[in-house]
Amino acid sequence: MLLQALAFYVFAFVVMASAAMVVVSRNPVYSVLFLILAFFNAAALFVLIGAEFIAMILVIVYVGAVAVLFLFVVMMLDINLTQLREGFLKYLPVGALIGVVLLAEILLALGVIGGDSTSLTALAKAGPQVQAVDNTRAIGRVLYTQYFYLFQVAGVVLLVAMIGAIVLTLRSRPGVRRQRISDQLYRPKDQAVTVVKVPSGEGVR
């Protein structure tokens, strides 16, 4: 029990520090790297509470795809850091106001202000009791039984979106040679095979 509590505080501290460094870092590449670190430690927190499926999804989807995509986009854009810092003081009051509002909402949700601090605990105890089955198996049963058709429809929608993105970004540019399968399959024999007659005793030059 002591080891779990110690691990929770370590992971929680790293998550908070990494999240702060995402905002504070001047280099956007460092911000993305700190974001990846925050995702890993948040996944470790999910493992501690027994939500291993959510932890796996967090690592595979957000770290393996989204955060790495952010990193490549930031590195390829070659962002001018000097130009970004010029408007910092201009948007500081609006950012500070939004931060105060978000902090007030978090404190209100936790019950620190405007309510009982034990409201979340009481709400958790009043929830339905989960049977003794791991959440990965439970989610799989629900997805592939009760929501099977909706799950397949979501997959089709994502496939259509991927094909649409490819079609919209595929442009024909001059000077770029593209492979045409139909032309390769139906080309005449004289264009596909070249017959060279080599005299006896001589090699191919």
Order of alpha helices (4+ residues) and beta strands (2+ residues): alpha-alpha-alpha-alpha-alpha-alpha-alpha-alpha-alpha-alpha-alpha
